[in-house]
């Protein structure tokens, strides 16, 4: 039996904590945030039933780091590192041999490098398989919306980050143009220079999200923002937006006001076996985030190594996770939008409203 663990943390001080402790709904957000700041890490649940197509089985544990994105971004980095490392020690005590860093615990500081150095077990951010599924989902959704990538304008929000940069490299080779969006022009220009001779078409850079995605047919957004950064009027009619970020980058108002764009969640994966997570993190049964799935497939493979760390993800790492996914039976699950399954009929309605029929 192979063993893994995954670090989770609340994205919202009240909503996510209430999944475990319903009574917190009675308290103001600020009170819950204060309590989380002083709470110790904890064992959240035992994960069973993960079974590879090869017959190998694995069990795991969700371990909880009680810090919201706001706290992870505002507390001294030494405090944050200690809290995450203490969380991983719980996984070690349970017998896990590899641990995945979920959501913002994978991007704080140096992207898991310091945490791995201070851990007795392997550490991965899961970003390699997140890239793989984000791109696969975006291109599949584009096809369903009648968008030909070869003639499409693409944009990546958070293009200077580890996930965003790798997504940019892949889309630049397939799409008519690519726009890179992030907070640092200098870094964007540096990365854009690396696409010379590689990109199929024009490469643009900007720090302005609205202007950057206004003409984009395909958008992948993967910022580290604490709050939503993409509003309804930013998005081109008929566009596909793949929101990989957690918390999400796309405002819920898009769902309410734009019936002519398709917003999908990135990195939703069907897990092989009769997996029981024994914790409600908002997904249908037997599905998980891609970052969780990378941790599980490495465990099933017996590769207890720190696979994806730091601020870069190589195309070779992305391809390796695709190989492991096929071997063990992980695959892209049906599309979801704002935590709800989206049907073929709904996609056809959006396509019709966008005038793409």
N, C-alpha and C positions, 0 to 999 in steps of 0.2 A: 504494500500500500504506500503510494507516494503522498507526500504531505506539503501543503502550502498554506499561506495566509495572505490576507489582503487588508491594508489599512484604509479605513473609511473615516470620514469626518462630516459633520453637519454642514450643508451648504447654506441652510437657513437656521437661525438660532431657535425659531419656534417650530416651523413646519417639519423639519427633518428630525429634530429631537423628539417631537410628539409621536413619531413612528414607534419609538421605544417607550417613551413616557408620556402618555396622553394628557396627564394632568398639567403639563407645562403650558398648555393652551390658555390656562387661567392667568398667566403672568405676562407682564409687559415684555417686549423684545429685549429691552435694555437689562432687565433683571436676569433673563435667561442667558444673555451674553456674558454678564458678570459671573454667573454661576459656572458657565463652561470654562471661563478663564482659569478658575480655581479647581476644576475637576481633574481627577486622575484618569489616565487611560484605562480602558476596560475591555474585557472579552465580550463580544457582541453576540456571536452565534457560531454554531458548528455546521460546516458545510459537508454534505454527504452525497453519494450517488454519482460523482463525476466518473465517467467510464469512457475510455478511448475506443475508437474503432479497432485498435490493436488488442483490446482486452485488458489493458492496464487500467487500474483504478486509482483514484486519489480522494483524499479527504482534506478539508481545510477549515480555516477559521476567519471570520471577520473580526478584526481588532479595531477598537474605536479610539481615534485621537480626538479629544473633545474641543477642537478649535475650528471656528468658522473661517471662511476666506478672509473676512475682515480682520480677525485676530491673527491669522497666519501672516497677513501682510503688515500688520501694525506692531506686533510684539518684537522685541529684539531677536535677531536671528538665532542667537545662542539659546534663548528660551524655547524657540520653536523647534530647533534641532533636538534639544533634550526631550521635549514632549513626544516627538515622533520616535526617537530612539527608545524611550521608555515604553511606547506602544509596541514596538517591534519585539522588545524583551518578552512581552506576554506571548507573542507568537512563538518565540524560541522555547519558552517553557511548555507550550502545548505540543512541541515536537515538529513544528514546521521547519522546512529546509530552504525555503525561498519565500520572500514576501514582496507583494506588489504595493506600490504607493499610489493611492487613489486621489483623483481630483487635484486640489491645490497642494497636497503634500508632495506631489511629484515635480512641482515647478518652483517651490520656494528655494531660496539660496542657490546652490550650484546644481540643482536638478538631481538630487539623490546621491551625489558623489561622497560628500561628507558623511551622510547617513550610512552609506554602505561601508565606509571605512570604520565606522563605530558599531557595526552590527556583526554578530557571529554567524549570521546566515546570509545567503545571497539576496540581493535587492534588485528589483527592476521597476521602472516607471510604467511599463506597458505601452509606451508611446509608439513603438515600432508597429504593433498590430493595430493600434488606434489609427495610425496613418493609413495602413493597408485597407481597413474597413471604411474609413472616411472617404478615401478616393473611390473605392469600389461602389459605395453607396451613392456618392455624388454622380458618377458617370452613369450608373444604372437609372437613377432618378431622372437625369437629363434625357436619356433615351426615351423613357416613358413620357416625358413632356414634349417630345419631338425636337429636342435640341441636339444638333450634331456638334460634338466637341471641336471638330476640325474647323468649324466656321464660327465657333463661339468665343466671346470675350469672357475670361475667367478672372476672379479676384480672390485673394487670400487675405483675410484679416488676422493679424498676428503672424505675419509672414516671417518675422525675424526669430520667432521661437522655434523650438526643436521640431514640433509637429508641423507648424506652419511652413517652415523652410523646406521640409521634405515634400509636403503637398505641393508647394510652389514648383519645385524641380520637376515633379511628375506632370503637373498640368501644363507647364511651360512647353513641354515636348509635344503635347497633344492638342492644345487649343490655339486659336488664331492670335490671341494676345493674352497677356497676364498682367494684372495690376497687383503690386505688393503693398500692403498697408500695415503700418506699425507706428510706434511712437517716436522712433529715432530715424531721421532722414539719413544720417551718416551710415548707420548700420544697414539700412535698406539699399543705399547706393553701393555699398561694399558687396552685399550679396547679389545684387542685380548684375554687377560686373562678372560674377561667376557664371551667369547664364549666357554670356556672349558665346555664340557659336553652338549653343545647346537649344535655346528657345526657338520654337517654330516661327513666332512672330514678334511683335513689339513687346517690350518689357517696360512697364511704367511703375513708378514708386510715388507714394504719397502718405502723409500722416493724417489725412482727412478721410474718415470712413465714408461719409455721405457721398462725396464726389468720387471716391475710389470705387464704389460698387454701383454707382448710378447706371452705368451701361453694361454691367456684368450679367451674363446669362447664367453663369455657374459661380456660386460663391461658397467658399469654405471659410468658416469663421472659428478661430481657436485662440482667442485672446485669453489673458489672465485677469480680465476685468472682474471686479467684485459685483458690478451692476450691469444691466443690459445696456448695450451700446448701439444696437441697430434698430431703428424706428421704421414704421410702415412706409413712410414716404421716401426712404432711402433706396428701396428695392425696385428694380426694373420689372415691368409687367412681363409675366411668363417666366421669370427667373426661378432657378432652383437654389436654395440656400441650405447647406449642410452645416448645422450647428454642433460642433464637437465640444465646445467649451462647457465646463461645469463650474460655477453656475452658468446658465445659458447666456449667450451674447444677444440673442434676438428677443426683442420685447414681445410679450404676450399680446400686445395690441395688434401685431401683424396678423395673428390668427383671427382677431375680431374685425379688422378693417380691410384686409387684403385677401379676397377670394380668388385672386389671379396669380398668386405665387405659391410655390411648393416649398415649405420649410420642413426639413427632416432632421431628426437627431442622428448624430454620427456615432458610429461604433457600437451598435446594438447587435449582439451576437447570440446565436443559438448554441447552447452548451451540450456536448454529447453525454448520453446517459440519462438516468432519472435523477437529476441533480435537485437537491433540496437545500436552499440557502438558509432557511429558517430565520429569515429576516426580510422585512418588506422595504426594499429600496426603490420601489415605484415601477418595477418592470414586471411583465407577465412571467409566469412560471417557466423555468428552464432557459431563461435568457439573462445575459449579463453585459456589462460594458466590455469593450474590447481590451481595455487595460487589465481588467480582471482575467479575461480569457487568456491573455499572453502569459500571465502568472501560472494559470492552470496548465496550459499546454507545455510550458517549460518543465513543470513538475511531472507531468505524464511522460515526458521525454527523458526524465532523470537528469536534466541539465540544470543542476543547482549552481548557477553562475549569475553574476550581476550582468544581465544581458543588455538592458537599455538604461543608460545613465547619462547625465549631463545635458547640455543644451543643443546637442545635435543627434539626429537619427539618420543613419546611412541607408541608402537604397538597398544595400545588401542585407541589412537587418530587417527591413520591410519584407523583402523577398523570402527571407528565412522564416519569418512568422507565417507567411502565406503557405509555405511548404509544410510547416508543422501543423497548421490549421487543417489542411487537406488530409494529412496523415492521421490526425487524431479525431477529426469529425466536427470541428468548429466551423460555422458558416454564418454569413450575414443573415440576420433575422428580418422579418418583414419591417417595412418602414413605420416609424413612429414620429408624431409631431406634437410637441408640447405635452408629452407624457401620455399620448393616446395613440392607439393603432390607427393607421391611415389605410383605407381600402383602395383597390383599383378603381372603384366607382368614384371615389372622392378625387383621385388623381385625374381621372377623365373630366370631371366637372371643373377642376382648376384649369386644366388644359383648354377646355372650351371657353371659360371666362377670359383666358389670356389670349384667345384668338389663335391658338396653335393647332386647331383641328384641321 
